[in-house]
Amino acid sequence: MPIDAGTVTVGTAAVEIPVTCVMPFTLEIKNNDNTDDVFIGPSDVTTSNGLRLAKDERVEIGLSPLDRVYAVSTKSGHTVSYLKFSKAC
């Protein structure tokens, strides 16, 4: 099973978690910040409508090939790590 990993710097505007695949895949996202929350969701995610990940919290999401996930924070320079698990891409 191929695994891809990376880190994205998030700010006050939504940033795409840069993973894609032609097959269904699983994405794990971790908030690396030790003080502030990060919010994930669709391209229009905000700190009001996103799924909140508290400091050091992680979530695992099953996604289809065309699905995209975005992250936003209340500050700039916020880092988010991700792992993508897939059978083939």
SULFENUR-V724565 format. One record per residue. PHI is phi in whole degrees, -180 to 180 (NA if undefined). NEAR is the number of other ideal C-beta (glycine too) atoms within 10 Angstrom. D_FIRST is the distance of its C-alpha to the first C-alpha in Angstrom with 1 decimal. Layout:
PHI/NEAR/D_FIRST ; PHI/NEAR/D_FIRST
This chain:
NA/8/0.0 ; -66/11/3.8 ; -127/10/6.5 ; -115/15/10.0 ; -137/10/13.1 ; -173/12/16.8 ; -133/11/20.2 ; -124/19/22.7 ; -91/13/26.5 ; -113/25/28.0 ; -134/14/31.7 ; -85/13/34.1 ; -111/11/32.8 ; -59/19/29.5 ; -124/17/26.6 ; -74/12/23.5 ; -77/20/20.1 ; -81/12/18.9 ; -129/21/15.5 ; -143/14/15.2 ; -165/21/12.9 ; -86/10/14.3 ; -121/10/12.2 ; -55/12/12.4 ; -149/23/10.4 ; -113/16/11.1 ; -121/22/13.2 ; -108/15/14.7 ; -121/22/18.0 ; -127/18/20.4 ; -79/25/24.1 ; -85/17/24.9 ; -71/20/28.6 ; -99/7/30.8 ; -134/7/33.6 ; -111/13/32.8 ; -81/16/30.7 ; -125/28/28.3 ; -124/21/28.1 ; -119/22/25.2 ; 170/15/25.6 ; -75/12/26.4 ; -59/9/28.1 ; -98/10/31.4 ; -61/20/30.2 ; -134/13/32.9 ; -73/14/33.7 ; -96/7/35.6 ; -115/11/33.1 ; -86/20/29.6 ; -78/14/27.6 ; -80/12/28.7 ; -113/20/26.5 ; -70/10/28.9 ; -53/12/28.7 ; 61/10/25.6 ; -83/13/24.3 ; -135/14/20.8 ; -141/14/19.5 ; -117/11/16.3 ; -130/14/16.6 ; -87/10/15.0 ; -128/18/15.7 ; -92/9/16.5 ; -53/12/16.3 ; -92/8/19.8 ; -71/15/19.7 ; -132/13/20.6 ; -123/21/21.3 ; -121/20/24.2 ; -132/26/25.6 ; -147/22/29.3 ; -137/24/31.4 ; -89/12/35.1 ; -143/12/35.1 ; -90/10/33.8 ; 79/9/31.6 ; -82/22/29.3 ; -107/15/25.8 ; -131/23/22.6 ; -102/15/19.2 ; -144/19/15.9 ; -128/16/12.2 ; -114/20/10.0 ; -111/15/6.8 ; -147/20/5.9 ; -78/11/5.0 ; -166/9/7.2 ; -130/13/10.1
